[in-house]
Structure formats: C-alpha cells, structure tokens
Amino acid sequence: MSLPHVAIGTSALAVSVSAAGNLVPQWRVGNVKWRCAAAFSVAGVLGALAGSVAAKAVDGRSLLALFGVVMLVVGGLMLSKRRGDGDPEVRLTKASAPVLLPWLLGIGFAVGLFSGFFGIGGGFLIVPGLMLATSMPLPMAIGTSLVAVSAFGAATAASYAAAGLIDWPLAGLFILGGVLGGLAGTRLSQRLSGRKRALTVTFAGLVILVGLYVVARGALPLLVFNT
C-alpha cells in the first residue's frame, strides 16, 4: 500500500466533510452563489472521478512533486492578477447562461480532474477557477468553492475508499480540526472583506508556501533514490 496514496485518500475525505461543515456560515453571510456552484460541481465531479483513477497508476512521490508545482503556478497567477474587485452581482440565469455556463462547465471539469488526480478537495484551484469563469470577488469565490470542494472531495474519497486507501481514525481528527479552523477562517475573511487585495495576497502566499513544501517533500526522495 502506497503511503502517499493513503494520505491523498484520507485528506480528500477530511477536506470534503470539513468543507460541508463550513458551508453554512459562508451561506449566512451571502458568499455562496448556488447555481454557479452547482454547474461547476457537476462538471468537476466527473473530472475528479477520472483524475482519481489515473492517479493510482502514478508513483506517489512523483505525484506529490507534481502537485506542488501546480500549487506554485496557481499561486503565482493569483499574485500577478491585476483586474478589479470582481462582480458581486454575477448570477447564472437564462440570460447569462450562454456566456457563463461553458466557462463553468469547462473550468469545473479541468479543476475536478486536477482535484481527483492530486487527491485534494481542490479549493486552491476551485477559487481561482470560479473567479476566472464568473469574475466573482474572492470572498464569494471562497464561499462558493465549498460546494465544489465537498463534491470533489467526496468523489475522490469514494474512489480511494473502494481501494482501501483511507485511514479513517486520522480522517476524523482532520475533520474536527478543519471544521474549527473553517469557522475561524470565516470570521477572518469577513474582517478582510474590505481589503480584497490583502485577502488575495494572503491566499496566494499560503498556496505558494505550501507548494514549496510539497515540492521539497516529493522531490527530495526522488533525488536521493536516483543518486
């Protein structure tokens, strides 16, 4: 049994349940665009299922290194983004569907594919993906992303659970911590809602830092093994 794959399956379950638990507080403050989230999630679940199947055929250490590289790219793109604050009134309606729906479905499937392949809830990809597809502000993208995170993580976790690649007691501990951390994060995002650039920089900075750590953890064993 590959330990990186067990970690991926366990984290997917924990992230999915934690996101579902933190969805209600975000909905209460008006940060969830349900129709956009539904379209994005349906396409993303299909991508996540395909990605999780493909990931099991890849060496676990290579998977971690590749995951870290993707995080670095996404974080860099967010920092270089210079557009305005976004459109808080964006909605998926009959009138806007011809423009919004292809973007939501296309980007949703691509993000779901990455999410399933790397075994993550995909929040760090879903948030920029929603902003790209709809131009919604970052706080709303964060709240809306929880719908897709729950769906993507559940699809990925189901695939790994069927293969016996989940540590259930460890997942329970992560779920508890995730719910508590999410509640604190919701309060922090409300305080930073008036400083959208600061929120974007903070989010992107965390993505880059974690990406650097993951690249180091994934690449170091490969370098040692090949020397």
C-alpha positions in Angstrom: 0.0 0.0 0.0 1.4 3.4 -1.0 1.6 5.8 1.9 1.2 8.9 -0.3 -1.9 7.4 -1.8 -3.4 6.7 1.7 -2.6 10.3 2.6 -4.4 11.5 -0.5 -7.5 9.4 0.1 -7.6 10.4 3.8 -7.2 14.1 3.1 -9.9 14.0 0.4 -12.4 12.7 2.9 -11.4 15.1 5.6 -11.5 18.1 3.3 -14.9 17.1 1.9 -16.6 16.8 5.2 -14.9 19.9 6.6 -16.0 22.0 3.6 -19.6 20.8 4.1 -19.5 21.8 7.7 -18.2 25.3 6.9 -20.6 25.9 4.1 -23.4 27.1 6.3 -21.5 30.1 7.9 -20.5 31.3 4.4 -24.0 31.0 3.1 -25.3 33.0 6.0 -23.1 36.0 5.2 -24.1 35.8 1.5 -20.9 34.4 0.0 -22.4 31.4 -1.8 -23.6 31.5 -5.5 -25.6 28.3 -5.5 -26.3 28.0 -9.3 -22.7 28.7 -10.3 -21.6 26.2 -7.6 -24.0 23.5 -8.9 -22.8 23.8 -12.5 -19.2 23.9 -11.6 -19.6 20.9 -9.2 -21.4 18.6 -11.6 -18.7 19.0 -14.2 -16.0 18.8 -11.6 -17.2 15.6 -10.1 -16.9 13.9 -13.5 -13.3 15.2 -13.7 -12.5 14.2 -10.2 -13.5 10.6 -10.8 -11.4 10.4 -13.9 -8.5 12.0 -12.2 -8.5 9.7 -9.2 -8.5 6.7 -11.4 -5.5 8.0 -13.3 -3.6 9.0 -10.1 -3.4 5.4 -8.8 -1.2 4.4 -11.7 1.4 7.1 -10.9 4.2 6.8 -8.4 3.3 8.5 -5.1 6.5 10.6 -4.8 6.2 11.9 -8.3 2.5 12.7 -7.6 3.5 14.9 -4.6 6.2 16.8 -6.5 3.8 17.5 -9.4 1.1 18.6 -7.1 3.5 21.1 -5.5 4.4 22.5 -8.9 0.8 23.1 -9.8 0.3 24.9 -6.5 3.2 27.2 -7.3 1.8 28.1 -10.7 -1.7 28.8 -9.4 -0.3 31.0 -6.5 1.9 32.9 -9.0 -1.1 33.6 -11.3 -3.1 34.9 -8.4 -0.4 37.3 -7.4 0.0 38.6 -10.9 -3.7 39.2 -11.3 -4.4 42.9 -11.7 -8.1 43.1 -12.5 -10.7 44.9 -10.4 -12.6 43.6 -7.4 -15.0 41.4 -9.5 -18.7 41.5 -9.9 -20.6 40.6 -6.7 -23.9 40.6 -8.6 -23.0 37.8 -11.0 -25.6 35.1 -11.3 -26.3 32.0 -13.6 -29.6 32.8 -15.2 -31.2 32.1 -18.6 -29.8 35.3 -19.9 -26.3 34.8 -18.6 -26.1 31.0 -19.3 -24.8 31.3 -22.9 -21.7 33.1 -21.6 -21.2 31.7 -18.1 -22.2 28.1 -18.5 -19.5 27.0 -20.9 -16.9 28.6 -18.7 -18.3 27.0 -15.5 -18.5 23.5 -17.1 -15.1 23.6 -18.9 -13.1 25.0 -16.0 -15.1 22.9 -13.5 -14.2 19.7 -15.3 -10.5 20.7 -15.6 -10.3 21.7 -11.9 -12.1 18.4 -10.9 -9.6 16.5 -13.0 -6.7 18.1 -11.1 -8.5 17.6 -7.8 -9.1 13.9 -8.3 -5.6 13.4 -9.7 -3.9 15.0 -6.8 -6.4 13.7 -4.3 -7.4 17.1 -2.8 -10.6 19.0 -2.2 -9.2 21.4 -4.8 -10.0 24.7 -3.0 -6.8 26.3 -4.1 -7.8 25.5 -7.7 -11.5 26.0 -7.4 -11.3 29.6 -6.0 -9.2 30.9 -8.9 -11.3 28.8 -11.3 -14.6 30.3 -10.2 -13.1 33.8 -10.4 -11.9 33.1 -13.9 -15.2 31.6 -15.0 -17.6 34.2 -13.5 -15.5 37.3 -12.4 -17.0 37.0 -8.9 -15.0 38.6 -6.0 -12.6 36.5 -4.0 -14.7 36.3 -0.8 -17.6 34.9 -2.8 -15.4 32.6 -4.7 -14.2 31.2 -1.4 -17.7 30.7 -0.1 -19.0 29.2 -3.4 -16.0 26.9 -3.6 -17.0 25.0 -0.5 -19.9 23.4 -2.5 -17.5 22.1 -5.1 -14.8 21.2 -2.5 -17.4 19.0 -0.8 -18.4 17.3 -4.0 -14.9 16.9 -5.5 -13.5 15.5 -2.2 -16.4 13.1 -1.8 -16.0 11.7 -5.3 -12.2 11.3 -4.8 -12.6 9.8 -1.3 -15.1 7.3 -2.6 -12.7 6.1 -5.2 -9.9 5.7 -2.7 -12.1 4.2 0.0 -13.1 1.5 -2.5 -9.4 0.7 -2.9 -8.9 0.6 0.9 -6.7 3.7 0.8 -8.2 5.8 3.7 -7.0 6.0 7.3 -10.4 6.5 9.0 -9.3 7.5 12.5 -6.8 10.0 11.1 -9.5 11.4 8.8 -11.8 12.0 11.9 -9.1 14.1 13.6 -8.5 16.2 10.5 -12.3 16.8 10.1 -12.5 18.1 13.6 -9.6 20.5 13.1 -10.9 21.5 9.7 -14.4 22.5 11.0 -12.9 24.5 13.8 -10.3 26.2 11.5 -13.0 26.9 8.9 -15.1 28.8 11.5 -12.2 30.9 12.4 -11.3 31.5 8.8 -14.8 32.7 8.0 -14.5 35.4 10.7 -11.1 36.4 9.4 -12.4 36.7 5.8 -15.2 39.0 7.0 -12.7 41.3 8.6 -10.6 41.3 5.5 -13.5 41.7 3.1 -12.9 45.4 2.7 -9.2 44.7 1.8 -9.6 42.4 -1.1 -6.1 42.8 -2.4 -4.7 41.8 1.0 -7.0 38.8 1.1 -5.8 37.7 -2.4 -2.1 38.1 -1.5 -2.7 36.2 1.8 -4.4 33.3 -0.1 -1.9 33.2 -2.9 1.0 33.4 -0.4 -0.3 30.4 1.5 -0.7 28.4 -1.7 2.9 29.2 -2.7 4.4 28.3 0.7 2.6 25.0 0.9 3.5 24.4 -2.8 7.2 24.8 -1.9 6.9 22.5 1.0 5.2 19.8 -1.1 7.7 20.1 -3.9 10.5 19.6 -1.4 8.8 16.6 0.2 8.0 15.0 -3.1 11.2 15.7 -5.0 13.8 15.0 -2.2 13.1 11.2 -2.1 13.3 11.0 -5.8 16.7 12.8 -5.9 18.1 10.6 -3.1 16.8 7.5 -4.8 18.5 8.4 -8.1 21.9 9.2 -6.6 
